[in-house]
Amino acid sequence: MTRQIIAILRGVTPAEANAVCEVLLAAGIGIIEIPLNSPDPLVSIANAARSFAGRAEIGAGTVLTVEDAEAVKAAGGQLIVSPDTNEAVIQRTRALGMKSYPGVFTPTDAFRAIRAGATGLKFFPAEVLGTRGIKAMRAVLPKDMPLYAVGGANPDNFREYFEAGCAGFGLGSYIFKPGMSLDEIGKRARAAVAAYDGGKTT
């Protein structure tokens, strides 16, 4: 089963994207988001989707419009992550056969996203909402709706978010920043996988 860790490669370039993806896959992370405010993101997505077909789920983040979702699909993307709850984007994403992870912060956001067909909910920014806020909302949300903590989640606090009801995490600057070496990315990815496995099984 794929670990529910989404690696967010904000700022990655087409020249380095595949090498970064390879390191993440070797560490055990198979869900990769390339934000659309990165350099030539659709090129990176297309290259990675082609190179890692069947081995990883590749998609886009910071997706704000239906047109962006359609462009990601055309590039071979399999998932759409957004910072907000936009029903049109969610519905179009699902109609195109991709997974949809919209950003939510309130119960109103969460239920709007669920009714629109969201695959999972991205609690963002999780560090502001906190585990207490997530736990309170988890109590009223459908039990089978996976929740992801994004923005402040890291291996040091995975266990707290698991206890609050989260199924997974989005890791951005912790796991990738422009200029970070492949060795460092690999080291951080392995630490994240170890923390995820340790927190998930207890």
C-alpha positions as a Markdown table, in Angstrom:
| # | Residue | x | y | z |
|---|---|---|---|---|
| 1 | Met | 0.0 | 0.0 | 0.0 |
| 2 | Thr | 1.3 | 3.4 | -0.9 |
| 3 | Arg | 2.3 | 5.6 | 2.0 |
| 4 | Gln | 0.1 | 8.6 | 2.2 |
| 5 | Ile | 3.0 | 11.1 | 2.1 |
| 6 | Ile | 2.8 | 13.7 | -0.7 |
| 7 | Ala | 6.2 | 15.2 | -1.6 |
| 8 | Ile | 5.7 | 18.8 | -2.7 |
| 9 | Leu | 8.5 | 19.9 | -5.1 |
| 10 | Arg | 7.9 | 23.6 | -5.2 |
| 11 | Gly | 10.5 | 25.2 | -7.4 |
| 12 | Val | 11.8 | 22.1 | -9.0 |
| 13 | Thr | 13.0 | 22.5 | -12.6 |
| 14 | Pro | 12.5 | 20.0 | -15.5 |
| 15 | Ala | 16.3 | 19.3 | -15.5 |
| 16 | Glu | 16.2 | 18.0 | -11.9 |
| 17 | Ala | 12.6 | 16.7 | -11.4 |
| 18 | Asn | 13.2 | 13.1 | -12.5 |
| 19 | Ala | 16.3 | 12.7 | -10.4 |
| 20 | Val | 14.5 | 14.0 | -7.3 |
| 21 | Cys | 11.5 | 11.7 | -8.0 |
| 22 | Glu | 13.9 | 8.7 | -8.3 |
| 23 | Val | 15.4 | 9.5 | -4.9 |
| 24 | Leu | 11.9 | 9.9 | -3.3 |
| 25 | Leu | 10.8 | 6.6 | -4.8 |
| 26 | Ala | 13.9 | 4.8 | -3.5 |
| 27 | Ala | 13.0 | 6.1 | 0.0 |
| 28 | Gly | 9.5 | 4.9 | -0.2 |
| 29 | Ile | 7.5 | 8.0 | -1.2 |
| 30 | Gly | 5.4 | 7.5 | -4.3 |
| 31 | Ile | 3.0 | 10.5 | -4.4 |
| 32 | Ile | 4.6 | 13.6 | -5.9 |
| 33 | Glu | 3.2 | 17.0 | -6.4 |
| 34 | Ile | 4.8 | 19.6 | -8.6 |
| 35 | Pro | 3.3 | 23.0 | -7.9 |
| 36 | Leu | 2.2 | 25.0 | -10.9 |
| 37 | Asn | 4.2 | 28.0 | -9.6 |
| 38 | Ser | 7.5 | 26.1 | -10.3 |
| 39 | Pro | 9.5 | 26.6 | -13.4 |
| 40 | Asp | 7.9 | 25.0 | -16.5 |
| 41 | Pro | 5.8 | 22.7 | -14.2 |
| 42 | Leu | 3.9 | 21.0 | -17.0 |
| 43 | Val | 7.2 | 19.9 | -18.6 |
| 44 | Ser | 8.3 | 18.4 | -15.3 |
| 45 | Ile | 5.0 | 16.7 | -14.8 |
| 46 | Ala | 5.0 | 15.2 | -18.3 |
| 47 | Asn | 8.5 | 13.9 | -18.0 |
| 48 | Ala | 7.9 | 12.4 | -14.5 |
| 49 | Ala | 4.5 | 10.9 | -15.4 |
| 50 | Arg | 6.1 | 9.2 | -18.4 |
| 51 | Ser | 9.3 | 8.0 | -16.6 |
| 52 | Phe | 7.6 | 6.7 | -13.5 |
| 53 | Ala | 4.3 | 5.3 | -14.9 |
| 54 | Gly | 3.1 | 2.5 | -12.7 |
| 55 | Arg | 5.6 | 3.4 | -10.0 |
| 56 | Ala | 4.5 | 6.7 | -8.7 |
| 57 | Glu | 1.5 | 9.1 | -8.7 |
| 58 | Ile | 2.5 | 12.4 | -10.3 |
| 59 | Gly | 0.4 | 15.5 | -10.3 |
| 60 | Ala | 0.2 | 19.2 | -9.7 |
| 61 | Gly | -0.2 | 21.6 | -6.8 |
| 62 | Thr | -1.4 | 25.2 | -6.5 |
| 63 | Val | -4.1 | 24.4 | -9.0 |
| 64 | Leu | -6.6 | 27.2 | -9.0 |
| 65 | Thr | -8.6 | 26.9 | -12.2 |
| 66 | Val | -10.4 | 24.3 | -14.3 |
| 67 | Glu | -8.1 | 25.2 | -17.2 |
| 68 | Asp | -5.0 | 24.4 | -15.0 |
| 69 | Ala | -6.5 | 21.0 | -14.1 |
| 70 | Glu | -7.1 | 20.2 | -17.8 |
| 71 | Ala | -3.5 | 21.1 | -18.6 |
| 72 | Val | -2.2 | 18.8 | -15.9 |
| 73 | Lys | -4.4 | 16.0 | -17.3 |
| 74 | Ala | -3.0 | 16.6 | -20.8 |
| 75 | Ala | 0.5 | 16.4 | -19.4 |
| 76 | Gly | -0.2 | 13.0 | -17.9 |
| 77 | Gly | -0.9 | 14.1 | -14.3 |
| 78 | Gln | -2.9 | 11.9 | -12.0 |
| 79 | Leu | -3.7 | 14.1 | -9.1 |
| 80 | Ile | -4.6 | 17.7 | -8.4 |
| 81 | Val | -3.8 | 19.5 | -5.1 |
| 82 | Ser | -5.2 | 23.0 | -4.4 |
| 83 | Pro | -4.8 | 25.5 | -1.6 |
| 84 | Asp | -8.5 | 26.3 | -1.6 |
| 85 | Thr | -11.9 | 24.7 | -1.9 |
| 86 | Asn | -13.1 | 25.4 | -5.4 |
| 87 | Glu | -16.0 | 23.1 | -6.4 |
| 88 | Ala | -15.5 | 23.7 | -10.1 |
| 89 | Val | -11.9 | 22.5 | -10.0 |
| 90 | Ile | -12.8 | 19.5 | -7.8 |
| 91 | Gln | -15.6 | 18.4 | -10.1 |
| 92 | Arg | -13.6 | 18.9 | -13.3 |
| 93 | Thr | -10.6 | 17.0 | -11.8 |
| 94 | Arg | -12.8 | 14.1 | -10.9 |
| 95 | Ala | -14.5 | 14.1 | -14.3 |
| 96 | Leu | -11.1 | 13.9 | -15.9 |
| 97 | Gly | -10.3 | 10.8 | -13.8 |
| 98 | Met | -7.8 | 12.4 | -11.5 |
| 99 | Lys | -7.6 | 12.4 | -7.7 |
| 100 | Ser | -8.6 | 15.7 | -6.0 |
| 101 | Tyr | -7.1 | 17.0 | -2.8 |
| 102 | Pro | -8.5 | 20.5 | -2.1 |
| 103 | Gly | -7.3 | 22.7 | 0.7 |
| 104 | Val | -9.8 | 23.2 | 3.5 |
| 105 | Phe | -9.7 | 25.0 | 6.8 |
| 106 | Thr | -13.2 | 25.0 | 8.2 |
| 107 | Pro | -16.1 | 22.5 | 8.4 |
| 108 | Thr | -17.9 | 24.5 | 5.7 |
| 109 | Asp | -14.9 | 24.1 | 3.4 |
| 110 | Ala | -14.6 | 20.4 | 4.2 |
| 111 | Phe | -18.2 | 19.6 | 3.4 |
| 112 | Arg | -18.2 | 21.7 | 0.3 |
| 113 | Ala | -15.2 | 19.7 | -0.9 |
| 114 | Ile | -16.7 | 16.4 | 0.0 |
| 115 | Arg | -20.0 | 17.2 | -1.9 |
| 116 | Ala | -18.0 | 18.2 | -4.9 |
| 117 | Gly | -16.2 | 14.8 | -5.0 |
| 118 | Ala | -12.9 | 15.3 | -3.2 |
| 119 | Thr | -10.7 | 12.3 | -2.9 |
| 120 | Gly | -9.1 | 13.6 | 0.3 |
| 121 | Leu | -9.0 | 16.8 | 2.3 |
| 122 | Lys | -5.9 | 18.9 | 2.7 |
| 123 | Phe | -5.9 | 20.7 | 6.0 |
| 124 | Phe | -3.9 | 23.8 | 5.2 |
| 125 | Pro | -2.2 | 25.4 | 6.9 |
| 126 | Ala | -2.2 | 22.6 | 9.5 |
| 127 | Glu | 0.1 | 24.4 | 11.9 |
| 128 | Val | -2.4 | 27.2 | 12.3 |
| 129 | Leu | -5.4 | 24.9 | 12.6 |
| 130 | Gly | -3.5 | 22.6 | 14.9 |
| 131 | Thr | -4.2 | 19.0 | 15.9 |
| 132 | Arg | -7.1 | 20.1 | 18.3 |
| 133 | Gly | -8.9 | 21.8 | 15.4 |
| 134 | Ile | -8.4 | 18.8 | 13.1 |
| 135 | Lys | -9.5 | 16.4 | 15.8 |
| 136 | Ala | -12.7 | 18.4 | 16.3 |
| 137 | Met | -13.6 | 18.3 | 12.6 |
| 138 | Arg | -12.6 | 14.7 | 12.2 |
| 139 | Ala | -15.5 | 13.9 | 14.6 |
| 140 | Val | -18.1 | 15.2 | 12.2 |
| 141 | Leu | -16.5 | 14.2 | 8.8 |
| 142 | Pro | -17.2 | 10.9 | 7.0 |
| 143 | Lys | -14.9 | 8.2 | 8.5 |
| 144 | Asp | -13.8 | 7.1 | 5.1 |
| 145 | Met | -12.6 | 10.5 | 4.0 |
| 146 | Pro | -8.8 | 10.7 | 4.3 |
| 147 | Leu | -7.4 | 13.8 | 5.9 |
| 148 | Tyr | -3.9 | 15.2 | 5.1 |
| 149 | Ala | -2.0 | 17.7 | 7.3 |
| 150 | Val | -0.1 | 20.2 | 5.1 |
| 151 | Gly | 1.9 | 23.2 | 6.2 |
| 152 | Gly | 3.7 | 22.5 | 9.4 |
| 153 | Ala | 3.7 | 18.7 | 9.3 |
| 154 | Asn | 7.1 | 17.0 | 9.7 |
| 155 | Pro | 8.4 | 13.7 | 11.0 |
| 156 | Asp | 8.6 | 15.2 | 14.5 |
| 157 | Asn | 4.8 | 15.7 | 14.8 |
| 158 | Phe | 3.4 | 12.9 | 12.5 |
| 159 | Arg | 2.3 | 11.0 | 15.5 |
| 160 | Glu | 0.2 | 13.9 | 16.9 |
| 161 | Tyr | -1.5 | 14.4 | 13.6 |
| 162 | Phe | -2.2 | 10.6 | 13.3 |
| 163 | Glu | -3.8 | 10.8 | 16.8 |
| 164 | Ala | -5.9 | 13.7 | 15.6 |
| 165 | Gly | -7.3 | 11.6 | 12.7 |
| 166 | Cys | -5.0 | 12.4 | 9.8 |
| 167 | Ala | -4.2 | 9.6 | 7.3 |
| 168 | Gly | -1.3 | 11.4 | 5.6 |
| 169 | Phe | 0.8 | 14.4 | 5.1 |
| 170 | Gly | 2.1 | 16.9 | 2.5 |
| 171 | Leu | 5.7 | 17.7 | 2.9 |
| 172 | Gly | 7.1 | 20.8 | 1.2 |
| 173 | Ser | 10.2 | 22.7 | 2.3 |
| 174 | Tyr | 11.1 | 19.9 | 4.8 |
| 175 | Ile | 11.7 | 17.5 | 1.9 |
| 176 | Phe | 12.6 | 19.7 | -1.0 |
| 177 | Lys | 13.9 | 23.2 | -1.5 |
| 178 | Pro | 15.7 | 24.5 | -4.6 |
| 179 | Gly | 19.4 | 23.9 | -4.3 |
| 180 | Met | 19.0 | 21.0 | -1.8 |
| 181 | Ser | 21.3 | 18.0 | -2.7 |
| 182 | Leu | 19.9 | 14.7 | -3.7 |
| 183 | Asp | 21.6 | 13.1 | -0.7 |
| 184 | Glu | 19.8 | 15.5 | 1.6 |
| 185 | Ile | 16.5 | 15.0 | -0.1 |
| 186 | Gly | 17.0 | 11.2 | 0.3 |
| 187 | Lys | 17.9 | 11.5 | 3.9 |
| 188 | Arg | 14.8 | 13.6 | 4.7 |
| 189 | Ala | 12.6 | 11.3 | 2.7 |
| 190 | Arg | 13.8 | 8.3 | 4.6 |
| 191 | Ala | 13.3 | 10.1 | 7.9 |
| 192 | Ala | 9.7 | 10.9 | 6.9 |
| 193 | Val | 9.0 | 7.3 | 5.9 |
| 194 | Ala | 10.4 | 6.0 | 9.2 |
| 195 | Ala | 8.3 | 8.4 | 11.2 |
| 196 | Tyr | 5.2 | 7.6 | 9.1 |
| 197 | Asp | 5.6 | 3.9 | 9.5 |
| 198 | Gly | 6.3 | 4.3 | 13.2 |
| 199 | Gly | 3.4 | 6.5 | 13.9 |
| 200 | Lys | 0.9 | 4.6 | 11.7 |
| 201 | Thr | 1.5 | 1.2 | 13.4 |
| 202 | Thr | 1.1 | 2.4 | 17.0 |
